[in-house]
Amino acid sequence: MTNAKPQVKIVNIQTGEETVRDATAEEIAQIELDATNSAAEKAEAETKETAKAALLTQLGITAEQARLLLS
């Protein structure tokens, strides 16, 4: 696995010209921040799903039954 710099692709939609360049330090920082935030959001969603499943089990009902109760 290489540690190559991320690349940025810019496409001129009028001409179709494509330019590929190395990402700037700021762009790399943003890419890393976005990846961290995405991982955190995914972990939070998984935690919520686990909690929902545990609650449904505790209540002894299915997700469909819960939807019916809440409709």
Secondary structure as UniProt FT lines:
FT   STRAND          7..11
FT   TURN            13..15
FT   STRAND          18..22
FT   HELIX           25..59
FT   HELIX           63..70
//
